[in-house]
Amino acid sequence: PILAIENMPRKDSWQKSAFCLTDLETFWPNFTATNFTLDIGHCLKSGEDYLKAIADHHPHIRNIHLHDGTKDQDHQALGTGILQLNSLLKLLDKLSYTGFLTLETIGHENTYSSWQTLSRLTQ
């Protein structure tokens, strides 16, 4: 099995002990065998640069939780928040990312809409 640590939103989170992306980045130099799940929506909520994190640390990212969001809410349908989806997909392609890309929206309508958006952009 592959164990991966996930970044969590720092501000207004009920998980007070969880690590935001900035905290996790301190681990990367010291734990070269550590894998990560990068949650894009949690980065959006915390105001963290997910594109830079992917570019800098993609060999250790095994799973990406994909959902849109804002600083106030995450797990939204793609295209309804501040996610730079085209830039993200281009970067993943450029880096030949082979890990998982997990659509993590809440609700049937948001998931279906997001699936349609992804299908349209990746054809």
Salt bridges, closest charged atoms under 4 A:
GLU6 OE2 - HIS42 ND1 3.52
GLU6 OE2 - HIS65 ND1 3.37
ASP23 OD2 - ARG10 NH2 2.61
GLU25 OE2 - HIS57 NE2 3.41
ASP39 OD2 - HIS42 NE2 3.44
ASP39 OD2 - HIS65 ND1 3.29
ASP39 OD1 - HIS67 NE2 2.61
ASP56 OD2 - LYS52 NZ 2.43
ASP74 OD2 - HIS42 NE2 3.51
ASP74 OD2 - HIS75 NE2 3.67
GLU104 OE1 - HIS65 ND1 3.15
GLU104 OE1 - HIS67 NE2 3.37
GLU104 OE1 - HIS75 ND1 3.80
